C-alpha cells in the first residue's frame, strides 16, 4: 500500500469517527442534565456563548470595509504574501 493509499484509508477512518462523534454529541446534548456530568475520564457541561447582533450602522460599516478591502486588492494597494502549503484532495 502506498503512502497515498494509507492517507486515503486514514482519512476515511477519521471521517467515520467524526460522524460517530457528532452523533454521540447530539445524544449527549439531549440527555445531559443541567448540572452536567463528570467522572474520572470526562467532564461534560453546559456553557453559555454570546452571539452578537449588531446595529444596521455597524453592519453597513462592515459591508463597506469588505468592499474597500476588495477594491484595494484589485487596485494593487493591498499587499499579499504567498506561502507554500500542502493540499490533498481525496476523490
C-alpha positions in Angstrom: 0.0 0.0 0.0 1.4 3.4 -1.0 1.6 6.3 1.4 -1.2 8.0 -0.6 -3.4 4.9 -0.2 -2.6 4.9 3.5 -3.6 8.6 3.7 -6.9 7.9 2.0 -7.7 5.0 4.3 -6.8 7.1 7.4 -9.0 9.9 6.2 -11.9 7.6 5.6 -11.5 6.3 9.2 -11.3 9.8 10.5 -14.5 10.7 8.6 -16.3 7.7 10.1 -15.1 8.5 13.6 -16.1 12.2 13.2 -19.6 11.2 12.2 -19.9 8.8 15.2 -18.6 11.6 17.5 -21.1 14.1 16.2 -23.9 11.6 16.7 -22.7 11.0 20.2 -22.6 14.7 20.9 -26.2 15.1 19.7 -27.3 12.3 22.1 -25.3 13.7 25.0 -26.8 17.2 24.4 -30.3 15.7 24.7 -29.5 13.7 27.8 -27.0 15.9 29.7 -28.5 17.3 32.9 -28.3 21.0 33.7 -25.5 20.4 36.2 -23.5 18.4 33.6 -21.7 15.1 34.1 -18.3 14.4 35.5 -16.2 11.3 36.3 -12.5 10.3 36.2 -12.4 10.3 32.4 -14.8 13.0 31.2 -16.3 16.3 32.2 -19.3 17.3 30.1 -21.1 20.6 31.0 -23.1 23.4 29.6 -21.5 26.8 28.8 -23.1 30.0 27.6 -22.0 31.6 24.3 -22.8 35.1 23.3 -23.9 35.7 19.7 -23.7 39.3 18.9 -26.2 41.1 16.6 -25.1 44.5 15.5 -26.9 47.6 14.6 -27.6 48.5 10.9 -24.8 51.1 11.3 -22.2 48.5 12.2 -23.5 46.1 9.5 -23.1 48.9 7.0 -19.6 49.7 8.1 -18.7 46.0 7.9 -20.0 45.8 4.3 -18.2 49.0 3.4 -14.9 47.6 4.9 -15.3 44.4 2.9 -15.9 46.3 -0.3 -12.9 48.7 0.4 -10.6 45.7 1.1 -11.7 44.1 -2.2 -11.0 47.3 -4.1 -7.6 47.7 -2.6 -6.8 44.1 -3.6 -7.9 44.7 -7.2 -6.1 48.1 -7.4 -2.8 46.8 -6.0 -2.9 49.0 -2.9 -3.2 46.0 -0.6 -0.3 43.6 -0.4 -0.2 39.9 0.0 2.3 37.2 0.8 2.1 33.7 -0.7 3.2 30.7 1.3 3.6 27.2 0.1 1.1 24.8 1.6 0.2 21.1 1.1 -3.2 20.4 -0.3 -4.6 16.9 -0.5 -7.9 16.2 -2.1 -9.4 12.7 -2.0 -11.6 11.8 -4.9 
